């Protein structure tokens, strides 16, 4: 949604700057969340063994 709002701005140098900053913030946020979710799950669920795959 942030990128869509930045794209809706009128043309100009400010738009290009805001669009670049928006892309950087969105991508870094996704990357940070993606890299930290595994550690968070391990911390929240200590001692639980991963489920073994069922043999059909």
Backbone as JSON Lines, residues from 0, in Angstrom:
{"i":0,"aa":"X","n":[0.83,-1.17,0.0],"ca":[0.0,0.0,0.0],"c":[0.88,1.25,0.0]}
{"i":1,"aa":"X","n":[2.0,1.16,0.68],"ca":[2.91,2.31,0.73],"c":[3.43,2.66,-0.65]}
{"i":2,"aa":"X","n":[3.78,1.64,-1.42],"ca":[4.3,1.89,-2.77],"c":[3.21,2.49,-3.65]}
{"i":3,"aa":"X","n":[1.98,2.02,-3.51],"ca":[0.87,2.57,-4.29],"c":[0.65,4.04,-3.96]}
{"i":4,"aa":"X","n":[0.76,4.39,-2.7],"ca":[0.6,5.79,-2.32],"c":[1.74,6.65,-2.87]}
{"i":5,"aa":"X","n":[2.96,6.11,-2.85],"ca":[4.09,6.86,-3.39],"c":[3.96,7.03,-4.9]}
{"i":6,"aa":"X","n":[3.43,6.02,-5.57],"ca":[3.24,6.12,-7.02],"c":[2.13,7.1,-7.39]}
{"i":7,"aa":"X","n":[1.23,7.37,-6.47],"ca":[0.12,8.28,-6.73],"c":[0.51,9.74,-6.62]}
{"i":8,"aa":"X","n":[1.71,10.01,-6.15],"ca":[2.16,11.4,-6.04],"c":[2.38,12.0,-7.42]}
{"i":9,"aa":"X","n":[2.26,13.32,-7.54],"ca":[2.52,13.96,-8.83],"c":[4.0,13.85,-9.2]}
{"i":10,"aa":"X","n":[4.27,13.86,-10.51],"ca":[5.64,13.72,-10.99],"c":[6.53,14.84,-10.48]}
{"i":11,"aa":"X","n":[7.78,14.49,-10.21],"ca":[8.73,15.48,-9.73],"c":[9.87,14.8,-9.01]}
{"i":12,"aa":"X","n":[10.9,15.55,-8.68],"ca":[12.05,14.94,-8.01],"c":[11.72,14.43,-6.61]}
{"i":13,"aa":"X","n":[10.78,15.07,-5.95],"ca":[10.39,14.6,-4.62],"c":[9.73,13.24,-4.69]}
{"i":14,"aa":"X","n":[8.94,13.03,-5.76],"ca":[8.27,11.74,-5.94],"c":[9.3,10.64,-6.12]}
{"i":15,"aa":"X","n":[10.32,10.89,-6.93],"ca":[11.35,9.88,-7.15],"c":[12.08,9.54,-5.86]}
{"i":16,"aa":"X","n":[12.38,10.54,-5.07],"ca":[13.06,10.32,-3.79],"c":[12.17,9.52,-2.84]}
{"i":17,"aa":"X","n":[10.92,9.94,-2.71],"ca":[10.0,9.24,-1.81],"c":[9.73,7.81,-2.28]}
{"i":18,"aa":"X","n":[9.68,7.61,-3.58],"ca":[9.46,6.26,-4.11],"c":[10.65,5.36,-3.79]}
{"i":19,"aa":"X","n":[11.85,5.88,-3.95],"ca":[13.06,5.11,-3.62],"c":[13.12,4.77,-2.14]}
{"i":20,"aa":"X","n":[12.84,5.75,-1.3],"ca":[12.86,5.52,0.15],"c":[11.78,4.5,0.53]}
{"i":21,"aa":"X","n":[10.62,4.59,-0.09],"ca":[9.53,3.67,0.21],"c":[9.91,2.24,-0.15]}
{"i":22,"aa":"X","n":[10.51,2.05,-1.33],"ca":[10.94,0.71,-1.73],"c":[11.98,0.16,-0.75]}
{"i":23,"aa":"X","n":[12.92,0.98,-0.34],"ca":[13.95,0.53,0.59],"c":[13.34,0.12,1.93]}
{"i":24,"aa":"X","n":[12.43,0.92,2.44],"ca":[11.8,0.62,3.73],"c":[10.97,-0.65,3.64]}
{"i":25,"aa":"X","n":[10.19,-0.8,2.58],"ca":[9.33,-1.98,2.43],"c":[10.18,-3.24,2.28]}
{"i":26,"aa":"X","n":[11.19,-3.21,1.43],"ca":[12.02,-4.4,1.22],"c":[12.82,-4.76,2.47]}
{"i":27,"aa":"X","n":[13.36,-3.77,3.16],"ca":[14.12,-4.08,4.37],"c":[13.21,-4.62,5.47]}
{"i":28,"aa":"X","n":[11.99,-4.13,5.54],"ca":[11.03,-4.63,6.53],"c":[10.68,-6.08,6.24]}
{"i":29,"aa":"X","n":[10.42,-6.41,5.0],"ca":[10.11,-7.79,4.63],"c":[11.3,-8.69,4.9]}
{"i":30,"aa":"X","n":[12.49,-8.24,4.56],"ca":[13.69,-9.03,4.78],"c":[13.93,-9.27,6.27]}
{"i":31,"aa":"X","n":[13.8,-8.24,7.06],"ca":[14.0,-8.36,8.51],"c":[12.99,-9.33,9.12]}
{"i":32,"aa":"X","n":[11.75,-9.21,8.73],"ca":[10.72,-10.1,9.28],"c":[10.95,-11.54,8.83]}
{"i":33,"aa":"X","n":[11.35,-11.71,7.58],"ca":[11.6,-13.06,7.07],"c":[12.76,-13.73,7.75]}
{"i":34,"aa":"X","n":[13.81,-12.97,8.06],"ca":[14.98,-13.56,8.7],"c":[14.78,-13.81,10.18]}
{"i":35,"aa":"X","n":[13.87,-13.1,10.81],"ca":[13.69,-13.24,12.25],"c":[12.54,-14.15,12.66]}
{"i":36,"aa":"X","n":[11.68,-14.56,11.74],"ca":[10.51,-15.35,12.13],"c":[10.91,-16.73,12.65]}
{"i":37,"aa":"X","n":[11.95,-17.34,12.09],"ca":[12.38,-18.65,12.56],"c":[12.89,-18.6,13.98]}
{"i":38,"aa":"X","n":[13.68,-17.59,14.3],"ca":[14.2,-17.43,15.66],"c":[13.07,-17.17,16.64]}
{"i":39,"aa":"X","n":[12.09,-16.4,16.23],"ca":[10.95,-16.11,17.1],"c":[10.16,-17.37,17.39]}
{"i":40,"aa":"X","n":[9.92,-18.18,16.39],"ca":[9.16,-19.42,16.58],"c":[9.92,-20.35,17.51]}
{"i":41,"aa":"X","n":[11.23,-20.45,17.34],"ca":[12.03,-21.32,18.23],"c":[12.01,-20.81,19.66]}
{"i":42,"aa":"X","n":[12.01,-19.51,19.83],"ca":[11.99,-18.94,21.18],"c":[10.62,-19.12,21.84]}
{"i":43,"aa":"X","n":[9.55,-18.99,21.09],"ca":[8.21,-19.09,21.64],"c":[7.85,-20.54,21.95]}
{"i":44,"aa":"X","n":[8.36,-21.48,21.16],"ca":[8.01,-22.89,21.34],"c":[9.25,-23.7,21.7]}
{"i":45,"aa":"X","n":[9.85,-23.47,22.88],"ca":[11.03,-24.24,23.25],"c":[10.67,-25.67,23.66]}
{"i":46,"aa":"X","n":[11.53,-26.59,23.32],"ca":[11.34,-27.96,23.76],"c":[10.37,-28.78,22.93]}
{"i":47,"aa":"X","n":[9.73,-28.2,21.98],"ca":[8.82,-28.98,21.15],"c":[9.6,-29.51,19.96]}
{"i":48,"aa":"X","n":[9.5,-30.79,19.75],"ca":[10.2,-31.42,18.63],"c":[9.4,-31.21,17.36]}
{"i":49,"aa":"X","n":[10.08,-31.08,16.24],"ca":[9.35,-30.96,14.99],"c":[8.58,-32.24,14.68]}
{"i":50,"aa":"X","n":[7.43,-32.11,14.12],"ca":[6.59,-33.27,13.82],"c":[7.22,-34.1,12.73]}
{"i":51,"aa":"X","n":[7.19,-35.43,12.93],"ca":[7.73,-36.34,11.92],"c":[6.72,-36.45,10.77]}
{"i":52,"aa":"X","n":[7.23,-36.54,9.56],"ca":[6.3,-36.67,8.43],"c":[5.58,-38.01,8.47]}
{"i":53,"aa":"X","n":[4.31,-37.99,8.17],"ca":[3.51,-39.2,8.18],"c":[3.83,-40.04,6.95]}
{"i":54,"aa":"X","n":[4.01,-41.33,7.14],"ca":[4.23,-42.26,6.01],"c":[2.87,-42.8,5.58]}
{"i":55,"aa":"X","n":[2.53,-42.58,4.36],"ca":[1.23,-43.05,3.85],"c":[1.42,-44.32,3.09]}
